[in-house]
Amino acid sequence: MTFPWLRRAVVAVIGFTVLAIGLAMVVLPGPAIVVIPLGLTVLATEFVWARRLLQKARATIARKTSGKKDD
């Protein structure tokens, strides 16, 4: 017997924990720029809103990095 709600709950707990740690790293020392997308990636495996937010973030990063000029 499988428990799909259990998998969703575990993914939610892990994803929100990683996301919260990443948000804390915005003001604390640490690689927030890496940890926040990691938390969203975990959440995106089960939640559509996280998948959309992650896609928007990737598009924004791609747009900003493609506009950079070499010195």
N, C-alpha and C positions, 0 to 999 in steps of 0.2 A: 504494500500500500504506500502510495506517495503522498506527500503533503506539500502541494505547491505554495500554500500560504506560508509554510515554514521557510522555504527557500527565499521567498520574497522578503520575509521578515529579517532573515540573516543578512541578505544583501543590503537591505535598508540600514540595519544597524552598522554593518561594516562601512558602507559607503558614507553615511552621515558622520561616522566617527572620523574617517580619513578627511572628509571635507571640513569638519570642525577643526581638526588639527591644522589643516592648510590655512584656514581663515585666521587661526591664532598666530600662525607664522607670518601673517602680514605685518603684525606689530612686534612679534618676537623674532629672534634670529632663526633662520631656516629657509629652505627652498620652497616658499609658498607657491611660486610660479610652476613648480613641478607637482606638488602635492594636491593642489586644488583640482587640476584636470584629472589626476589619478582618482580622486574621490568621485568626480563626475562620471568617469569611465566605469567605475564599479556600479554606480547608481543607474547608468544608462543600460546596463544589461537587463534591468527589470522595469524601468520607468521611462515613459515616452518623454516627459517634460525634461528629464536630465539629458536624454539623447538630443533633444532640440537645442538645449542650452550649450551642450558640448559642440554641436555643429556650428552654432553661431560663434562660439569662442574660437574654434579652428578657422573659420572664415575670416574673422577679424584679425587673427594673428597672421594668416597668410596674406591678407591685404596690406597689413602694416609692414611685413618683412619684404614683400615684393617691391614696395616703393622706396626702399633704402638705396642710397647711392654709395658706391665705393669711394673712399677717400684717396 
